[in-house]
Structure formats: structure tokens, C-alpha cells
């Protein structure tokens, strides 16, 4: 992900800024997907409509799920479900950038034996993600839940190390 996103000068609450940065994230995802394809990978990319950190910061929030819940279009979800059947995604990486209190991610899930990658853009507002970040630190793991609007099923990706999802500056504080 380009470092330019972290250097944006617009006020944190600016919708235009968020849209511009989200456009950059999607451009970075497309460029990363193309690099993978050129290296011989079969790549599935997803368009994310909304992302919710779980557990939420709501009082008495349910902690059954810890991670990021990503909403994708129904047809993309159906294609994802078919793609992940019979595959073991054994590696992942994130490309991160922060702008103010928003962290942007490109998540790449890989089945290295099959040469298969699933990529999706994610984001979260750090204040809204505090309960998730704390739970992920405590548990030493996190998940990405991908679901359609009908919310009747999910594809779940497990991440044994949650650190690649933390805000970039969290790495410096942990050292």
C-alpha cells in the first residue's frame, strides 16, 4: 500500500478524504492482484461494502466472534464460497496504511499449494475497533468473516497472528 495515504492533509472526518483513500486502497488491491496473476496465481478479488469490528464497542457486546466482518455482494460471496471449498488457506499478509484514526488494509489470503489467492480491502476506525483489537491481543488470533447482505452464512478466514491487522503505529509501540 502506498505511504501517501498516511500523509494526507485533509481533516480526519472528511468524506472526500475517506473516498479518495478508499480509491487508493482499491487501486493498490488491483495492482497487487495483477502482480499475483503475473506470477501465476489464480486470484479472486472482492468488493467490500462495509466492515464491522467484532466484538463491537457497544456495551454488553457479544464476544463470540473476534475479527472483522466484511459485507460483500451476493454474487461475489457465492463465487468466494465456491473458491474456498476444498482449499486450505495457509498463509496471509496485509498491506496497511493509516490516515488519522482510520486503518486501511488489503488482506491477501493464500493457498500456496493451489496457487490460489483471495484479496479484499478492509478498513476500520480505531475508536470503533478498540474492543476487537483488545480481544485479538488477548487471544493472540483474529478472524475475517465475509458475508453477503442476507447475513445467512459466512466464509471465515482464521489469522493466527493478529498483529498484521493492528494500526501501523502499533508495531512501533510494541517494540
Phi, psi and omega in degrees: 000141182291146179284344181303327183300323182287343184260009182300144185262348184292156179300149184306320185279003185289122178296322179298318180297315180299315180297318179296316180293320178297321176300319178296319178299314179296323176295318178297320178298314180298318179294319178295318178299318179296319177300316178297315181299317178297333178272005175097007179279148169269117189243132171249126176248148182239147173260118183263130180269324181205153178226131180235123174289138179233133000290158180278174179273004178297146174301143180058032181295138177293134181250022179296326180240135179235115179156202179250129180260116185247128179268128178231159177300148184305316180295322177292322178298316179301317178295320178298314181302316178294323181294318185278343177304133177065023177234145177249110179276103190260353179219155174208158172211158176235147170249124188238152170207149177236144175224108185063234182261015179250130175254131179249139181225148161245116180263129177242114175261134184232138164254097188293324180296322182270351184064039185244134178229141173242129182234137175213144176276142179224162176203158171202150173272126188302320179299320179286344184258003185304315181295319178296311182300319178295315180296319179295320177297313180298316183282335184072020178199166176206178182221159167241123180255121179249129185217156173274172179301327180295341176056032181259354176200167182216150164258130184243128174252129180264138179234112184292336179236113182281347187306322179296352179261346183289157176306142183309321181291342178296330177299317182293324182287331184284339183286000000 
